[in-house]
Amino acid sequence: MYPNGDGCVTISSPEIKNKYPAAICLALGFFLSIVISVMFCLVKKMVDEYQQNSGQ
């Protein structure tokens, strides 16, 4: 990382530029899969409870 004239830090390494988007995509995909699985479990639990309550 090298500071440029504007006082900002720019990443000039092409390896980081190439790996960074892939890492973001992997992290987002992993996070989304966890969120979806948690939501699926919650919905399934709610549906099971609803079916049990309506059956009684």
mmCIF file as Biopython writes it, N, C-alpha, C and O atoms, coordinates in Angstrom:
data_model
#
loop_
_atom_site.group_PDB
_atom_site.id
_atom_site.type_symbol
_atom_site.label_atom_id
_atom_site.label_alt_id
_atom_site.label_comp_id
_atom_site.label_asym_id
_atom_site.label_entity_id
_atom_site.label_seq_id
_atom_site.pdbx_PDB_ins_code
_atom_site.Cartn_x
_atom_site.Cartn_y
_atom_site.Cartn_z
_atom_site.occupancy
_atom_site.B_iso_or_equiv
_atom_site.auth_seq_id
_atom_site.auth_asym_id
_atom_site.pdbx_PDB_model_num
ATOM 1   N N  . MET A ? 1  ? 0.848   -1.181  0.000  1.0 0.0 1  A 1 
ATOM 2   C CA . MET A ? 1  ? 0.000   0.000   0.000  1.0 0.0 1  A 1 
ATOM 3   C C  . MET A ? 1  ? 0.891   1.241   0.000  1.0 0.0 1  A 1 
ATOM 4   O O  . MET A ? 1  ? 1.843   1.352   0.772  1.0 0.0 1  A 1 
ATOM 5   N N  . TYR A ? 2  ? 0.555   2.140   -0.868 1.0 0.0 2  A 1 
ATOM 6   C CA . TYR A ? 2  ? 1.350   3.364   -0.967 1.0 0.0 2  A 1 
ATOM 7   C C  . TYR A ? 2  ? 0.434   4.567   -0.850 1.0 0.0 2  A 1 
ATOM 8   O O  . TYR A ? 2  ? -0.597  4.620   -1.520 1.0 0.0 2  A 1 
ATOM 9   N N  . PRO A ? 3  ? 0.791   5.544   -0.007 1.0 0.0 3  A 1 
ATOM 10  C CA . PRO A ? 3  ? -0.018  6.764   0.050  1.0 0.0 3  A 1 
ATOM 11  C C  . PRO A ? 3  ? 0.169   7.584   -1.209 1.0 0.0 3  A 1 
ATOM 12  O O  . PRO A ? 3  ? 1.295   7.760   -1.676 1.0 0.0 3  A 1 
ATOM 13  N N  . ASN A ? 4  ? -0.929  8.091   -1.766 1.0 0.0 4  A 1 
ATOM 14  C CA . ASN A ? 4  ? -0.806  8.956   -2.935 1.0 0.0 4  A 1 
ATOM 15  C C  . ASN A ? 4  ? -0.929  10.412  -2.514 1.0 0.0 4  A 1 
ATOM 16  O O  . ASN A ? 4  ? -0.998  10.704  -1.320 1.0 0.0 4  A 1 
ATOM 17  N N  . GLY A ? 5  ? -0.959  11.324  -3.468 1.0 0.0 5  A 1 
ATOM 18  C CA . GLY A ? 5  ? -0.912  12.746  -3.159 1.0 0.0 5  A 1 
ATOM 19  C C  . GLY A ? 5  ? -2.132  13.259  -2.411 1.0 0.0 5  A 1 
ATOM 20  O O  . GLY A ? 5  ? -2.065  14.312  -1.777 1.0 0.0 5  A 1 
ATOM 21  N N  . ASP A ? 6  ? -3.254  12.531  -2.473 1.0 0.0 6  A 1 
ATOM 22  C CA . ASP A ? 6  ? -4.484  13.015  -1.844 1.0 0.0 6  A 1 
ATOM 23  C C  . ASP A ? 6  ? -4.561  12.655  -0.365 1.0 0.0 6  A 1 
ATOM 24  O O  . ASP A ? 6  ? -5.531  13.003  0.307  1.0 0.0 6  A 1 
ATOM 25  N N  . GLY A ? 7  ? -3.553  11.965  0.142  1.0 0.0 7  A 1 
ATOM 26  C CA . GLY A ? 7  ? -3.591  11.536  1.528  1.0 0.0 7  A 1 
ATOM 27  C C  . GLY A ? 7  ? -4.358  10.236  1.706  1.0 0.0 7  A 1 
ATOM 28  O O  . GLY A ? 7  ? -4.576  9.798   2.836  1.0 0.0 7  A 1 
ATOM 29  N N  . CYS A ? 8  ? -4.772  9.613   0.608  1.0 0.0 8  A 1 
ATOM 30  C CA . CYS A ? 8  ? -5.458  8.331   0.676  1.0 0.0 8  A 1 
ATOM 31  C C  . CYS A ? 8  ? -4.450  7.215   0.450  1.0 0.0 8  A 1 
ATOM 32  O O  . CYS A ? 8  ? -3.362  7.444   -0.078 1.0 0.0 8  A 1 
ATOM 33  N N  . VAL A ? 9  ? -4.814  6.031   0.844  1.0 0.0 9  A 1 
ATOM 34  C CA . VAL A ? 9  ? -3.948  4.875   0.631  1.0 0.0 9  A 1 
ATOM 35  C C  . VAL A ? 9  ? -4.554  4.038   -0.481 1.0 0.0 9  A 1 
ATOM 36  O O  . VAL A ? 9  ? -5.714  3.633   -0.406 1.0 0.0 9  A 1 
ATOM 37  N N  . THR A ? 10 ? -3.763  3.784   -1.510 1.0 0.0 10 A 1 
ATOM 38  C CA . THR A ? 10 ? -4.257  2.972   -2.618 1.0 0.0 10 A 1 
ATOM 39  C C  . THR A ? 10 ? -3.537  1.635   -2.623 1.0 0.0 10 A 1 
ATOM 40  O O  . THR A ? 10 ? -2.362  1.546   -2.265 1.0 0.0 10 A 1 
ATOM 41  N N  . ILE A ? 11 ? -4.242  0.612   -3.025 1.0 0.0 11 A 1 
ATOM 42  C CA . ILE A ? 11 ? -3.652  -0.721  -3.140 1.0 0.0 11 A 1 
ATOM 43  C C  . ILE A ? 11 ? -3.221  -0.890  -4.589 1.0 0.0 11 A 1 
ATOM 44  O O  . ILE A ? 11 ? -4.053  -0.905  -5.496 1.0 0.0 11 A 1 
ATOM 45  N N  . SER A ? 12 ? -1.914  -1.018  -4.799 1.0 0.0 12 A 1 
ATOM 46  C CA . SER A ? 12 ? -1.425  -1.069  -6.171 1.0 0.0 12 A 1 
ATOM 47  C C  . SER A ? 12 ? -0.983  -2.470  -6.567 1.0 0.0 12 A 1 
ATOM 48  O O  . SER A ? 12 ? -0.506  -2.678  -7.682 1.0 0.0 12 A 1 
ATOM 49  N N  . SER A ? 13 ? -1.138  -3.433  -5.660 1.0 0.0 13 A 1 
ATOM 50  C CA . SER A ? 13 ? -0.700  -4.787  -5.984 1.0 0.0 13 A 1 
ATOM 51  C C  . SER A ? 13 ? -1.782  -5.497  -6.789 1.0 0.0 13 A 1 
ATOM 52  O O  . SER A ? 13 ? -2.917  -5.595  -6.322 1.0 0.0 13 A 1 
ATOM 53  N N  . PRO A ? 14 ? -1.471  -5.992  -7.976 1.0 0.0 14 A 1 
ATOM 54  C CA . PRO A ? 14 ? -2.503  -6.664  -8.789 1.0 0.0 14 A 1 
ATOM 55  C C  . PRO A ? 14 ? -2.984  -7.959  -8.158 1.0 0.0 14 A 1 
ATOM 56  O O  . PRO A ? 14 ? -4.126  -8.362  -8.382 1.0 0.0 14 A 1 
ATOM 57  N N  . GLU A ? 15 ? -2.136  -8.624  -7.368 1.0 0.0 15 A 1 
ATOM 58  C CA . GLU A ? 15 ? -2.570  -9.877  -6.735 1.0 0.0 15 A 1 
ATOM 59  C C  . GLU A ? 15 ? -3.712  -9.607  -5.758 1.0 0.0 15 A 1 
ATOM 60  O O  . GLU A ? 15 ? -4.687  -10.357 -5.707 1.0 0.0 15 A 1 
ATOM 61  N N  . ILE A ? 16 ? -3.583  -8.538  -4.991 1.0 0.0 16 A 1 
ATOM 62  C CA . ILE A ? 16 ? -4.643  -8.213  -4.040 1.0 0.0 16 A 1 
ATOM 63  C C  . ILE A ? 16 ? -5.913  -7.830  -4.793 1.0 0.0 16 A 1 
ATOM 64  O O  . ILE A ? 16 ? -7.011  -8.222  -4.400 1.0 0.0 16 A 1 
ATOM 65  N N  . LYS A ? 17 ? -5.767  -7.070  -5.866 1.0 0.0 17 A 1 
ATOM 66  C CA . LYS A ? 17 ? -6.948  -6.665  -6.637 1.0 0.0 17 A 1 
ATOM 67  C C  . LYS A ? 17 ? -7.656  -7.884  -7.225 1.0 0.0 17 A 1 
ATOM 68  O O  . LYS A ? 17 ? -8.884  -7.904  -7.313 1.0 0.0 17 A 1 
ATOM 69  N N  . ASN A ? 18 ? -6.895  -8.890  -7.624 1.0 0.0 18 A 1 
ATOM 70  C CA . ASN A ? 18 ? -7.511  -10.076 -8.211 1.0 0.0 18 A 1 
ATOM 71  C C  . ASN A ? 18 ? -8.134  -10.969 -7.144 1.0 0.0 18 A 1 
ATOM 72  O O  . ASN A ? 18 ? -9.186  -11.563 -7.384 1.0 0.0 18 A 1 
ATOM 73  N N  . LYS A ? 19 ? -7.517  -11.077 -5.984 1.0 0.0 19 A 1 
ATOM 74  C CA . LYS A ? 19 ? -8.027  -11.985 -4.954 1.0 0.0 19 A 1 
ATOM 75  C C  . LYS A ? 19 ? -9.160  -11.353 -4.153 1.0 0.0 19 A 1 
ATOM 76  O O  . LYS A ? 19 ? -10.033 -12.062 -3.652 1.0 0.0 19 A 1 
ATOM 77  N N  . TYR A ? 20 ? -9.155  -10.032 -4.028 1.0 0.0 20 A 1 
ATOM 78  C CA . TYR A ? 20 ? -10.108 -9.367  -3.136 1.0 0.0 20 A 1 
ATOM 79  C C  . TYR A ? 20 ? -11.564 -9.598  -3.533 1.0 0.0 20 A 1 
ATOM 80  O O  . TYR A ? 20 ? -12.366 -9.958  -2.671 1.0 0.0 20 A 1 
ATOM 81  N N  . PRO A ? 21 ? -11.946 -9.404  -4.811 1.0 0.0 21 A 1 
ATOM 82  C CA . PRO A ? 21 ? -13.349 -9.652  -5.175 1.0 0.0 21 A 1 
ATOM 83  C C  . PRO A ? 21 ? -13.761 -11.106 -4.961 1.0 0.0 21 A 1 
ATOM 84  O O  . PRO A ? 21 ? -14.890 -11.379 -4.554 1.0 0.0 21 A 1 
ATOM 85  N N  . ALA A ? 22 ? -12.859 -12.029 -5.232 1.0 0.0 22 A 1 
ATOM 86  C CA . ALA A ? 22 ? -13.181 -13.443 -5.026 1.0 0.0 22 A 1 
ATOM 87  C C  . ALA A ? 22 ? -13.419 -13.711 -3.546 1.0 0.0 22 A 1 
ATOM 88  O O  . ALA A ? 22 ? -14.333 -14.453 -3.187 1.0 0.0 22 A 1 
ATOM 89  N N  . ALA A ? 23 ? -12.606 -13.114 -2.694 1.0 0.0 23 A 1 
ATOM 90  C CA . ALA A ? 23 ? -12.780 -13.304 -1.252 1.0 0.0 23 A 1 
ATOM 91  C C  . ALA A ? 23 ? -14.102 -12.705 -0.786 1.0 0.0 23 A 1 
ATOM 92  O O  . ALA A ? 23 ? -14.790 -13.280 0.057  1.0 0.0 23 A 1 
ATOM 93  N N  . ILE A ? 24 ? -14.451 -11.548 -1.339 1.0 0.0 24 A 1 
ATOM 94  C CA . ILE A ? 24 ? -15.730 -10.926 -0.974 1.0 0.0 24 A 1 
ATOM 95  C C  . ILE A ? 24 ? -16.888 -11.818 -1.414 1.0 0.0 24 A 1 
ATOM 96  O O  . ILE A ? 24 ? -17.841 -12.014 -0.661 1.0 0.0 24 A 1 
ATOM 97  N N  . CYS A ? 25 ? -16.809 -12.353 -2.618 1.0 0.0 25 A 1 
ATOM 98  C CA . CYS A ? 25 ? -17.876 -13.225 -3.120 1.0 0.0 25 A 1 
ATOM 99  C C  . CYS A ? 25 ? -18.002 -14.471 -2.256 1.0 0.0 25 A 1 
ATOM 100 O O  . CYS A ? 25 ? -19.112 -14.895 -1.934 1.0 0.0 25 A 1 
ATOM 101 N N  . LEU A ? 26 ? -16.870 -15.060 -1.879 1.0 0.0 26 A 1 
ATOM 102 C CA . LEU A ? 26 ? -16.907 -16.248 -1.027 1.0 0.0 26 A 1 
ATOM 103 C C  . LEU A ? 26 ? -17.522 -15.918 0.329  1.0 0.0 26 A 1 
ATOM 104 O O  . LEU A ? 26 ? -18.364 -16.661 0.833  1.0 0.0 26 A 1 
ATOM 105 N N  . ALA A ? 27 ? -17.100 -14.809 0.910  1.0 0.0 27 A 1 
ATOM 106 C CA . ALA A ? 27 ? -17.618 -14.437 2.224  1.0 0.0 27 A 1 
ATOM 107 C C  . ALA A ? 27 ? -19.117 -14.156 2.150  1.0 0.0 27 A 1 
ATOM 108 O O  . ALA A ? 27 ? -19.875 -14.577 3.024  1.0 0.0 27 A 1 
ATOM 109 N N  . LEU A ? 28 ? -19.546 -13.441 1.100  1.0 0.0 28 A 1 
ATOM 110 C CA . LEU A ? 28 ? -20.970 -13.139 0.952  1.0 0.0 28 A 1 
ATOM 111 C C  . LEU A ? 28 ? -21.775 -14.414 0.726  1.0 0.0 28 A 1 
ATOM 112 O O  . LEU A ? 28 ? -22.849 -14.587 1.301  1.0 0.0 28 A 1 
ATOM 113 N N  . GLY A ? 29 ? -21.253 -15.301 -0.109 1.0 0.0 29 A 1 
ATOM 114 C CA . GLY A ? 29 ? -21.952 -16.555 -0.364 1.0 0.0 29 A 1 
ATOM 115 C C  . GLY A ? 29 ? -22.085 -17.390 0.894  1.0 0.0 29 A 1 
ATOM 116 O O  . GLY A ? 29 ? -23.135 -17.978 1.154  1.0 0.0 29 A 1 
ATOM 117 N N  . PHE A ? 30 ? -21.009 -17.438 1.675  1.0 0.0 30 A 1 
ATOM 118 C CA . PHE A ? 30 ? -21.024 -18.196 2.929  1.0 0.0 30 A 1 
ATOM 119 C C  . PHE A ? 30 ? -22.031 -17.587 3.901  1.0 0.0 30 A 1 
ATOM 120 O O  . PHE A ? 30 ? -22.822 -18.298 4.522  1.0 0.0 30 A 1 
ATOM 121 N N  . PHE A ? 31 ? -21.989 -16.260 4.023  1.0 0.0 31 A 1 
ATOM 122 C CA . PHE A ? 31 ? -22.906 -15.562 4.926  1.0 0.0 31 A 1 
ATOM 123 C C  . PHE A ? 31 ? -24.354 -15.770 4.493  1.0 0.0 31 A 1 
ATOM 124 O O  . PHE A ? 31 ? -25.223 -16.030 5.325  1.0 0.0 31 A 1 
ATOM 125 N N  . LEU A ? 32 ? -24.612 -15.654 3.188  1.0 0.0 32 A 1 
ATOM 126 C CA . LEU A ? 32 ? -25.975 -15.826 2.684  1.0 0.0 32 A 1 
ATOM 127 C C  . LEU A ? 32 ? -26.476 -17.243 2.920  1.0 0.0 32 A 1 
ATOM 128 O O  . LEU A ? 32 ? -27.642 -17.441 3.261  1.0 0.0 32 A 1 
ATOM 129 N N  . SER A ? 33 ? -25.602 -18.230 2.741  1.0 0.0 33 A 1 
ATOM 130 C CA . SER A ? 33 ? -26.035 -19.613 2.950  1.0 0.0 33 A 1 
ATOM 131 C C  . SER A ? 33 ? -26.408 -19.841 4.409  1.0 0.0 33 A 1 
ATOM 132 O O  . SER A ? 33 ? -27.361 -20.566 4.699  1.0 0.0 33 A 1 
ATOM 133 N N  . ILE A ? 34 ? -25.663 -19.225 5.338  1.0 0.0 34 A 1 
ATOM 134 C CA . ILE A ? 34 ? -25.999 -19.352 6.759  1.0 0.0 34 A 1 
ATOM 135 C C  . ILE A ? 34 ? -27.341 -18.685 7.041  1.0 0.0 34 A 1 
ATOM 136 O O  . ILE A ? 34 ? -28.191 -19.255 7.725  1.0 0.0 34 A 1 
ATOM 137 N N  . VAL A ? 35 ? -27.528 -17.475 6.512  1.0 0.0 35 A 1 
ATOM 138 C CA . VAL A ? 35 ? -28.779 -16.745 6.751  1.0 0.0 35 A 1 
ATOM 139 C C  . VAL A ? 35 ? -29.964 -17.521 6.194  1.0 0.0 35 A 1 
ATOM 140 O O  . VAL A ? 35 ? -31.001 -17.636 6.848  1.0 0.0 35 A 1 
ATOM 141 N N  . ILE A ? 36 ? -29.808 -18.055 4.983  1.0 0.0 36 A 1 
ATOM 142 C CA . ILE A ? 36 ? -30.907 -18.795 4.352  1.0 0.0 36 A 1 
ATOM 143 C C  . ILE A ? 36 ? -31.240 -20.047 5.156  1.0 0.0 36 A 1 
ATOM 144 O O  . ILE A ? 36 ? -32.413 -20.364 5.353  1.0 0.0 36 A 1 
ATOM 145 N N  . SER A ? 37 ? -30.212 -20.764 5.623  1.0 0.0 37 A 1 
ATOM 146 C CA . SER A ? 37 ? -30.469 -21.982 6.386  1.0 0.0 37 A 1 
ATOM 147 C C  . SER A ? 37 ? -31.151 -21.655 7.712  1.0 0.0 37 A 1 
ATOM 148 O O  . SER A ? 37 ? -32.038 -22.389 8.147  1.0 0.0 37 A 1 
ATOM 149 N N  . VAL A ? 38 ? -30.744 -20.558 8.362  1.0 0.0 38 A 1 
ATOM 150 C CA . VAL A ? 38 ? -31.387 -20.160 9.618  1.0 0.0 38 A 1 
ATOM 151 C C  . VAL A ? 38 ? -32.840 -19.777 9.366  1.0 0.0 38 A 1 
ATOM 152 O O  . VAL A ? 38 ? -33.728 -20.175 10.121 1.0 0.0 38 A 1 
ATOM 153 N N  . MET A ? 39 ? -33.087 -19.004 8.305  1.0 0.0 39 A 1 
ATOM 154 C CA . MET A ? 39 ? -34.454 -18.614 7.982  1.0 0.0 39 A 1 
ATOM 155 C C  . MET A ? 39 ? -35.304 -19.844 7.667  1.0 0.0 39 A 1 
ATOM 156 O O  . MET A ? 39 ? -36.462 -19.927 8.077  1.0 0.0 39 A 1 
ATOM 157 N N  . PHE A ? 40 ? -34.723 -20.794 6.939  1.0 0.0 40 A 1 
ATOM 158 C CA . PHE A ? 40 ? -35.459 -22.006 6.586  1.0 0.0 40 A 1 
ATOM 159 C C  . PHE A ? 40 ? -35.852 -22.773 7.844  1.0 0.0 40 A 1 
ATOM 160 O O  . PHE A ? 40 ? -36.977 -23.260 7.954  1.0 0.0 40 A 1 
ATOM 161 N N  . CYS A ? 41 ? -34.911 -22.880 8.799  1.0 0.0 41 A 1 
ATOM 162 C CA . CYS A ? 41 ? -35.203 -23.591 10.045 1.0 0.0 41 A 1 
ATOM 163 C C  . CYS A ? 41 ? -36.301 -22.878 10.830 1.0 0.0 41 A 1 
ATOM 164 O O  . CYS A ? 41 ? -37.191 -23.524 11.382 1.0 0.0 41 A 1 
ATOM 165 N N  . LEU A ? 42 ? -36.240 -21.552 10.880 1.0 0.0 42 A 1 
ATOM 166 C CA . LEU A ? 42 ? -37.258 -20.801 11.619 1.0 0.0 42 A 1 
ATOM 167 C C  . LEU A ? 42 ? -38.632 -20.973 10.982 1.0 0.0 42 A 1 
ATOM 168 O O  . LEU A ? 42 ? -39.623 -21.190 11.680 1.0 0.0 42 A 1 
ATOM 169 N N  . VAL A ? 43 ? -38.690 -20.875 9.655  1.0 0.0 43 A 1 
ATOM 170 C CA . VAL A ? 43 ? -39.972 -21.024 8.966  1.0 0.0 43 A 1 
ATOM 171 C C  . VAL A ? 43 ? -40.513 -22.433 9.161  1.0 0.0 43 A 1 
ATOM 172 O O  . VAL A ? 43 ? -41.706 -22.613 9.407  1.0 0.0 43 A 1 
ATOM 173 N N  . LYS A ? 44 ? -39.651 -23.425 9.053  1.0 0.0 44 A 1 
ATOM 174 C CA . LYS A ? 44 ? -40.085 -24.814 9.229  1.0 0.0 44 A 1 
ATOM 175 C C  . LYS A ? 44 ? -40.630 -25.026 10.640 1.0 0.0 44 A 1 
ATOM 176 O O  . LYS A ? 44 ? -41.646 -25.697 10.823 1.0 0.0 44 A 1 
ATOM 177 N N  . LYS A ? 45 ? -39.954 -24.452 11.634 1.0 0.0 45 A 1 
ATOM 178 C CA . LYS A ? 45 ? -40.409 -24.579 13.019 1.0 0.0 45 A 1 
ATOM 179 C C  . LYS A ? 45 ? -41.770 -23.919 13.199 1.0 0.0 45 A 1 
ATOM 180 O O  . LYS A ? 45 ? -42.647 -24.474 13.862 1.0 0.0 45 A 1 
ATOM 181 N N  . MET A ? 46 ? -41.951 -22.733 12.611 1.0 0.0 46 A 1 
ATOM 182 C CA . MET A ? 46 ? -43.228 -22.039 12.720 1.0 0.0 46 A 1 
ATOM 183 C C  . MET A ? 46 ? -44.342 -22.839 12.054 1.0 0.0 46 A 1 
ATOM 184 O O  . MET A ? 46 ? -45.449 -22.932 12.585 1.0 0.0 46 A 1 
ATOM 185 N N  . VAL A ? 47 ? -44.049 -23.413 10.894 1.0 0.0 47 A 1 
ATOM 186 C CA . VAL A ? 47 ? -45.059 -24.196 10.178 1.0 0.0 47 A 1 
ATOM 187 C C  . VAL A ? 47 ? -45.426 -25.437 10.982 1.0 0.0 47 A 1 
ATOM 188 O O  . VAL A ? 47 ? -46.601 -25.794 11.072 1.0 0.0 47 A 1 
ATOM 189 N N  . ASP A ? 48 ? -44.420 -26.102 11.571 1.0 0.0 48 A 1 
ATOM 190 C CA . ASP A ? 48 ? -44.702 -27.294 12.381 1.0 0.0 48 A 1 
ATOM 191 C C  . ASP A ? 48 ? -45.580 -26.938 13.579 1.0 0.0 48 A 1 
ATOM 192 O O  . ASP A ? 48 ? -46.538 -27.652 13.879 1.0 0.0 48 A 1 
ATOM 193 N N  . GLU A ? 49 ? -45.258 -25.837 14.265 1.0 0.0 49 A 1 
ATOM 194 C CA . GLU A ? 49 ? -46.064 -25.423 15.414 1.0 0.0 49 A 1 
ATOM 195 C C  . GLU A ? 49 ? -47.479 -25.064 14.981 1.0 0.0 49 A 1 
ATOM 196 O O  . GLU A ? 49 ? -48.444 -25.381 15.676 1.0 0.0 49 A 1 
ATOM 197 N N  . TYR A ? 50 ? -47.603 -24.405 13.837 1.0 0.0 50 A 1 
ATOM 198 C CA . TYR A ? 50 ? -48.925 -24.011 13.346 1.0 0.0 50 A 1 
ATOM 199 C C  . TYR A ? 50 ? -49.764 -25.246 13.021 1.0 0.0 50 A 1 
ATOM 200 O O  . TYR A ? 50 ? -50.954 -25.301 13.333 1.0 0.0 50 A 1 
ATOM 201 N N  . GLN A ? 51 ? -49.129 -26.233 12.392 1.0 0.0 51 A 1 
ATOM 202 C CA . GLN A ? 51 ? -49.861 -27.447 12.043 1.0 0.0 51 A 1 
ATOM 203 C C  . GLN A ? 51 ? -50.278 -28.200 13.307 1.0 0.0 51 A 1 
ATOM 204 O O  . GLN A ? 51 ? -51.378 -28.749 13.363 1.0 0.0 51 A 1 
ATOM 205 N N  . GLN A ? 52 ? -49.413 -28.230 14.319 1.0 0.0 52 A 1 
ATOM 206 C CA . GLN A ? 52 ? -49.765 -28.912 15.567 1.0 0.0 52 A 1 
ATOM 207 C C  . GLN A ? 52 ? -50.916 -28.189 16.262 1.0 0.0 52 A 1 
ATOM 208 O O  . GLN A ? 52 ? -51.830 -28.832 16.779 1.0 0.0 52 A 1 
ATOM 209 N N  . ASN A ? 53 ? -50.878 -26.852 16.275 1.0 0.0 53 A 1 
ATOM 210 C CA . ASN A ? 53 ? -51.930 -26.084 16.947 1.0 0.0 53 A 1 
ATOM 211 C C  . ASN A ? 53 ? -53.259 -26.213 16.210 1.0 0.0 53 A 1 
ATOM 212 O O  . ASN A ? 53 ? -54.311 -26.313 16.842 1.0 0.0 53 A 1 
ATOM 213 N N  . SER A ? 54 ? -53.220 -26.213 14.889 1.0 0.0 54 A 1 
ATOM 214 C CA . SER A ? 54 ? -54.459 -26.294 14.130 1.0 0.0 54 A 1 
ATOM 215 C C  . SER A ? 54 ? -55.027 -27.711 14.179 1.0 0.0 54 A 1 
ATOM 216 O O  . SER A ? 54 ? -56.232 -27.899 14.009 1.0 0.0 54 A 1 
ATOM 217 N N  . GLY A ? 55 ? -54.175 -28.706 14.407 1.0 0.0 55 A 1 
ATOM 218 C CA . GLY A ? 55 ? -54.634 -30.087 14.442 1.0 0.0 55 A 1 
ATOM 219 C C  . GLY A ? 55 ? -55.327 -30.437 15.738 1.0 0.0 55 A 1 
ATOM 220 O O  . GLY A ? 55 ? -56.130 -31.369 15.781 1.0 0.0 55 A 1 
ATOM 221 N N  . GLN A ? 56 ? -55.028 -29.697 16.804 1.0 0.0 56 A 1 
ATOM 222 C CA . GLN A ? 56 ? -55.615 -30.049 18.102 1.0 0.0 56 A 1 
ATOM 223 C C  . GLN A ? 56 ? -57.055 -29.583 18.248 1.0 0.0 56 A 1 
ATOM 224 O O  . GLN A ? 56 ? -57.675 -29.810 19.288 1.0 0.0 56 A 1 
#
